[in-house]
Each structure stands twice: as structure tokens, then as C-alpha cells.
């Protein structure tokens, strides 16, 4: 049986707030996405933001076929205990040679664990859809992006960005907001694939994020008021329920990388097939 370690990056208070806003807890949501892609996968969730992670009885890192790191509302440069435990766990995953994938915060943890740096993005907050994400020359030839357009949109929510990559890393995608994907080649032959966006998120999850960050989005001028935010959330939820709605796709300016699940989830599917199940 294929067993994946899901490293939930959020603290309990953040997970609870997101669920109260109509979303899915980060660890459970990620596990559910992996299991939809490959039924039969077993996922164990650990939450190092809350406590020192404990594996199920009889399990150690070396027993896992792969590990994923979810998003988080934390900031890597705060270096709080909730952050340091995650960096230490990522280092241990790397040392164990377990294939690893990171989304958003997960990319930032992986980069930091390998010696790179992350800062608050001077370009501002990227929320909703990452626009004009463009594959580099290396990205166009990379297995993670097989079946992905050269330029695409992706679900996203973050205010921090990778400032510098560690040694033995390759930038795979970028847009106007900064680095969007990278591969880290690790000692011992292991690898880490990471993206700054959230292939695992549905548009409904972004709707929940909008409700959760309502005051911040209004303050930053991304929406005018609560009525506009509620309308935005309703349309995002509707696009999840009916991804073939051409009116909504046109309104949001998104293409098949959002509306076609085969393309939207290509990065995670490729990671499972080419790194975990190979």
C-alpha cells in the first residue's frame, strides 16, 4: 500500500477559522485530493505547527513513499517554534530520501530547509488566481509540468515569496509576483518539487479564504466592501460546482488550467506517478 505523510502547516486556530469560513482543514483537504487522484493511497497527517510530530505506531519517515507540505498562514522568517519544527521535519524528510512536494508554504519550508531564503513579497499580496504563470525553459521540459500549458493560472493565496533558491535548485516557473515553482535536488539523490500556488485547492477553497481574509482584502483594496466580497465568494463557489460555466471563466479570466481537473491537478498527479509510484 502506498503511504503518504501529509505535513499540515497550519496551527489549530487557523485550521478552525478556515473551517468556520466554509473551507476544509488543510491537512484533510490535501489528503482528500491525493486520494481522489490515486484511490487506495493511505495518508497520515501530522501537525508540527501544534506540537512535535508523532507518527503512527510502527511508522518512521523511511516507511513513507512520499510526503507533502500544505499551505499555512505562518511566516517562515518569524522562526517561531511552530515554524522551526516544520523546517526540522522537512530536513528529516530530505535526509530520509522521501520524495516531497510542497504547495505555497510548503515550497517556502522546503527552500528554507535546503538553505534558501523567503521574505515578505515587496510586490504585495497574491490572492485568488496567480496570473500568467510562465514555465521557464527548464520547466517546459520538467516532469512536474507534463500536460500543463506553458502559461497558466492557478489558485493562490500568499504574501511571502522565495527570495533566493539554495544550491542545486532549478527555477521552473515564475510570474510578475515572483518565483512560482522550483525543484530542489537533494543530497543522496532525493528531490523536492514545490509550487508557490495551490493545485490542491478548488475555487470553493479560495472562496472560503476570501471570507476568512475579508477584513484584510478590504483593507488592501482588493475588494470594495463586504457585499463585493460575498459576491466574489459566491461566484468562486459556483465555478467549483460548474467548472464548465463559460460566463464565470470569462469573468475571472481563467482557462483550462483552472476549469479542467486533468490540467489543474497535473503537478500533483505527475509527482505521484513519477516520484512516488514509479
Number of C-alpha atoms within 10 A of each C-alpha: 7 15 16 26 24 24 27 28 27 24 19 14 9 17 20 15 16 21 16 14 17 15 21 19 19 28 24 15 18 25 24 17 18 22 15 10 16 15 10 12 15 15 21 17 21 20 20 23 22 17 13 14 15 12 13 10 6 6 11 11 19 13 14 21 19 24 24 29 28 25 28 21 14 18 18 22 15 10 12 12 14 20 21 18 19 26 23 14 19 26 16 15 23 25 16 16 20 25 23 28 25 27 28 25 28 29 30 30 31 31 28 21 20 23 11 17 19 19 15 16 16 11 12 13 18 19 18 22 21 23 20 17 23 21 23 18 12 14 21 19 12 13 16 25 22 15 16 18 16 15 16 21 22 25 23 23 23 22 16 25 25 22 15 15 22 16 13 11 19 17 18 24 24 22 17 12 19 18 20 24 27 25 24 22 18 16 12 10 10 17 19 27 26 29 23 29 28 25 23 23 20 23 25 21 26 24 26 23 22 25 23 19 15 18 15 13 19 16 12 12 10 14 18 12 14 14 10 13 21 16 12 19 21 14 19 25 19 16 22 18 13 12 18 13 13 14 10 16 18 10 9 15 12 19 17 17 21 24 20 12 13 15 20 25 23 20 22 22 21 17 21 23 13 13 21 19 12 7
